[in-house]
Amino acid sequence: MHTLICGSLAYDVIMVFNDQFKNHILPEQIHILNVSFLVPEMRREYGGCAGNIAYNLKLLGGNPLIMATVGDDFGPYTSRLDKLGLSQQYIRYVPDSFTGQAFITTDRDDNQITAFHPGAMGFSEQNHVYDAKGVTLGIVSPDGRAGMLQHAQEFHAAGIPFVFDPGQGMPMFSGDELLNFVKQADYVTVNDYEAKLLQDKTGKKIEELSKLTQAFVITLGAQGSLIYADGKEVRIPTPVAETLLDPTGCGDAYRAGLLHGIQQGWDWDTTGRLASLLGSLKIASRGGQNHKPTRDELSTLFQKNFGYSINL
């Protein structure tokens, strides 16, 4: 059983400014803003929603297939995927383009200034769901606009159940387009802010939207998550993280847990708890793909936090 993960592959360039932005930005001069920040600390992380989700699903013993578009600078990421044993069969190279990348500068108060270059993501519609073989579940996560619309339609037409995960891509779509995504999808997952935005743009309440899907999932950070399914509201707790180091990729880790639980046919209480556990483990490490729990460790942590065992 393969899970097809449609979304972005990207580099995250993270820089740390050892001061506060507010000390260097003059409010009365904001109309002629021209600032430069010295960032002696910098790191480059492997990321993108599809890459992060696939990484976590592989940790769980799943069979993820990544469907994404990348550019001329993808070489280092290629080597990493090889080492991780992740298939690159449906990763399309777009000549004369960059792989998507985020440039994130963080100050001492954890304020961030981010610039994102989508690069090859703008050609994501060149990939087609029907090209992937042996797929029994999918996800449409943030990617190029045309690609997200197309992949959702192709999953739906093929009768392959899929998760709609709009994330930061939500502003690209109209209310009608978002409503159509929800109607096509079998499952929807958003964070609390995205849930409010989805309601505003579609003009429909969560209770109405949830009736259009098998499950509607809202993550609430440290407050856990809510899963609306089978006419019920399932509340999922979040384990206490070992340390709160970096939230980057926590949502992707959670989504990998959802996908794994769905593939295994688990109930929503167990599926949500596994997803929540993965998110809490991710936040204790920097970057979206640097936590390395084994399946045995995950099983032990699940038992410890929730009082019953699962077989990963």
C-alpha positions in Angstrom: 0.0 0.0 0.0 1.6 3.3 -1.1 0.7 6.7 0.0 1.2 9.4 -2.6 2.3 12.7 -1.1 1.7 15.7 -3.4 3.4 18.8 -2.2 6.6 20.8 -2.0 10.2 19.9 -1.6 12.2 22.8 -0.4 15.3 24.1 1.4 14.9 26.1 4.6 17.7 28.6 5.1 17.5 29.7 8.7 19.5 32.6 10.1 19.7 33.9 13.6 20.0 37.6 14.4 21.3 38.0 17.9 19.3 41.2 18.7 15.8 42.4 18.3 14.4 43.6 15.0 12.6 46.5 16.8 15.9 48.0 17.8 16.8 48.5 14.1 13.5 49.5 12.5 12.4 53.1 12.9 8.6 53.1 12.8 8.5 56.7 11.5 10.8 55.7 8.6 9.0 52.5 7.6 8.1 54.0 4.2 11.8 54.0 3.3 12.8 50.8 5.0 16.3 49.7 4.2 17.8 47.5 6.8 20.6 44.9 7.0 21.0 42.3 9.8 24.2 40.5 10.6 23.4 36.8 11.0 26.5 34.9 12.2 24.5 31.7 12.8 23.0 30.0 9.8 21.9 26.5 8.8 20.3 24.9 5.9 17.6 22.3 6.5 15.8 19.9 4.2 12.1 20.7 4.1 9.0 21.2 2.1 5.7 19.7 3.2 6.0 16.6 1.0 9.5 16.0 2.1 8.6 16.3 5.8 5.5 14.2 5.6 7.3 11.4 3.7 10.2 11.5 6.2 7.8 11.0 9.1 5.8 8.3 7.3 8.9 6.4 6.6 9.8 6.5 10.3 6.5 4.8 11.0 7.2 2.0 8.4 4.9 3.4 5.8 5.5 3.4 2.0 5.4 7.1 0.9 5.8 8.2 -2.7 6.7 11.9 -3.1 5.2 13.8 -6.1 6.9 17.1 -6.4 8.8 19.4 -8.8 12.4 20.5 -8.2 15.1 22.6 -9.8 18.8 22.7 -10.7 20.0 22.9 -7.1 18.3 19.7 -6.0 21.5 17.5 -5.9 22.1 17.5 -2.1 18.4 16.7 -1.5 18.7 13.8 -4.0 21.5 12.3 -2.0 19.6 12.7 1.2 16.5 10.9 -0.2 18.7 8.1 -1.4 20.1 7.6 2.1 16.6 7.7 3.6 15.4 5.1 1.1 12.7 7.4 -0.2 11.6 6.9 -3.8 12.2 9.7 -6.3 10.3 8.1 -9.1 7.6 10.9 -9.2 9.9 13.8 -8.4 10.1 15.9 -11.6 13.1 18.0 -12.5 12.3 21.4 -14.0 15.4 22.8 -15.9 16.5 26.4 -15.3 14.6 26.7 -12.0 15.4 26.6 -8.3 14.0 24.2 -5.9 11.6 26.0 -3.6 13.2 27.6 -0.6 12.5 29.7 2.4 14.9 32.3 3.8 14.0 32.8 7.5 15.7 35.3 9.8 14.8 35.0 13.5 15.6 37.5 16.1 16.2 37.1 19.9 12.4 37.3 20.6 11.6 34.6 18.0 10.1 37.1 15.6 10.7 36.1 12.1 11.1 37.7 8.7 10.6 35.1 5.9 11.0 35.3 2.1 9.8 32.2 0.1 10.8 31.5 -3.4 8.5 28.8 -4.9 10.7 28.1 -7.9 9.9 24.7 -9.5 6.7 24.4 -7.5 5.1 26.7 -10.1 5.3 23.7 -12.5 3.7 21.1 -10.2 0.8 20.6 -12.6 3.3 18.7 -14.9 2.9 15.8 -12.4 -0.1 13.6 -12.6 -1.6 11.4 -9.9 -2.6 8.7 -12.5 1.1 8.1 -13.3 1.8 6.7 -9.8 1.1 3.0 -9.4 -0.2 1.0 -6.4 -1.5 4.1 -4.6 -4.3 3.5 -2.0 -4.2 6.9 -0.2 -3.0 10.4 -1.0 -2.6 13.9 0.3 -2.7 17.2 -1.4 -0.4 19.5 0.6 0.8 23.1 -0.2 2.3 23.3 -3.7 1.8 25.3 -6.8 -1.8 26.5 -7.3 -2.5 24.7 -10.6 -0.9 21.5 -9.3 -3.0 21.4 -6.1 -6.2 21.9 -8.1 -5.2 19.2 -10.6 -4.0 16.6 -8.1 -7.2 16.9 -6.0 -9.3 16.4 -9.2 -7.2 13.4 -10.3 -7.4 11.7 -6.9 -11.2 12.2 -6.9 -11.6 11.0 -10.4 -9.5 7.9 -9.7 -11.5 7.1 -6.6 -8.3 7.2 -4.4 -9.1 8.6 -0.9 -7.0 11.7 -0.1 -6.4 14.3 2.6 -6.7 18.0 1.7 -4.1 20.0 3.6 -4.2 23.6 2.3 -1.8 25.0 4.8 -0.1 28.2 3.8 -1.4 27.7 0.3 -5.0 28.6 1.3 -4.8 32.3 0.3 -4.3 31.2 -3.3 -7.8 29.9 -3.6 -11.3 31.4 -3.7 -14.0 30.3 -1.4 -15.7 28.3 -4.1 -12.4 26.5 -5.0 -11.8 25.7 -1.3 -15.3 24.3 -0.9 -14.8 22.2 -4.0 -11.5 20.8 -2.5 -13.4 19.9 0.7 -16.2 18.1 -1.3 -13.6 16.2 -3.3 -11.5 15.2 -0.4 -12.2 12.3 2.0 -10.3 14.0 4.9 -9.4 17.6 5.6 -6.7 18.8 8.0 -6.0 22.5 9.1 -4.7 24.3 12.1 -6.9 26.6 14.1 -6.1 29.7 12.2 -6.6 28.0 8.9 -9.9 26.7 10.1 -11.1 30.2 10.8 -9.9 31.4 7.4 -11.6 28.4 5.7 -14.9 29.3 7.3 -14.5 33.0 6.3 -13.7 32.2 2.7 -16.4 29.5 2.2 -19.1 31.1 4.3 -19.6 27.8 6.0 -19.1 26.7 9.6 -16.9 23.8 10.6 -20.0 21.8 11.5 -21.2 22.2 7.9 -17.8 21.5 6.3 -17.2 18.4 8.4 -20.3 16.8 7.1 -18.8 16.9 3.6 -15.9 14.7 4.6 -15.2 11.4 6.5 -13.1 13.4 9.0 -12.3 17.0 9.5 -9.1 17.6 11.6 -8.1 20.8 13.4 -4.8 21.0 15.2 -4.5 23.3 18.2 -0.8 23.2 19.1 -0.2 22.5 22.7 -4.0 22.2 23.3 -4.1 19.1 21.2 -6.5 18.6 18.2 -10.1 18.0 17.3 -11.3 15.4 14.9 -14.9 15.7 13.6 -15.9 12.3 12.3 -19.0 10.0 12.3 -21.1 12.8 13.7 -18.9 13.1 16.8 -16.2 15.4 18.0 -13.0 13.5 19.1 -10.7 15.4 21.4 -7.0 14.4 21.1 -4.5 15.4 23.8 -0.9 16.4 23.1 1.9 14.7 25.0 4.2 17.1 26.9 7.3 17.7 24.7 10.7 17.1 26.1 11.7 20.6 25.1 10.1 23.3 22.9 12.9 23.9 20.4 11.5 24.4 16.9 7.9 24.2 15.6 9.0 23.9 12.0 7.5 20.8 10.5 5.3 19.8 13.5 2.2 20.0 11.4 3.7 17.8 8.7 4.7 15.2 11.4 1.1 15.2 12.6 -0.2 14.7 9.1 2.1 11.7 8.6 0.6 10.1 11.7 -2.9 10.7 10.3 -1.9 9.1 7.0 -0.4 6.1 8.8 -3.5 5.6 11.0 -5.8 5.8 8.0 -3.8 3.3 6.1 -3.9 0.9 9.0 -7.6 1.3 9.5 -7.3 2.5 13.1 -10.0 4.4 14.9 -9.7 8.2 15.2 -8.8 8.2 18.8 -5.7 6.1 18.1 -4.9 7.8 14.8 -5.1 11.2 16.3 -2.9 10.2 19.3 -0.2 8.8 17.1 -0.2 12.0 15.0 -0.1 14.2 18.1 2.9 12.1 19.5 4.9 12.7 16.3 4.3 16.4 16.5 5.5 16.6 20.1 8.6 14.6 19.2 9.4 16.9 16.2 9.2 20.1 18.2 12.1 18.9 20.4 14.5 19.0 17.5 15.6 21.6 15.0 14.4 21.4 11.4 11.7 19.3 9.9 13.6 16.1 9.4 16.2 15.6 12.2 14.2 13.7 14.8 15.0 10.0 14.6 12.8 7.8 16.9 12.7 4.1 16.0 9.4 2.3 15.7 10.0 0.5 19.0 10.7 3.8 20.7 7.5 5.3 19.2 5.5 2.3 20.5 7.0 2.7 24.0 6.3 6.4 24.0 2.7 5.8 22.9 2.1 3.4 25.7 3.7 5.7 28.2 1.6 8.7 27.2 -1.7 7.2 26.4 -1.9 4.0 28.5 -2.4 1.4 25.8 -0.2 -0.2 23.1 -0.2 -0.1 19.3 1.5 -2.2 16.7 3.4 -0.1 14.3 
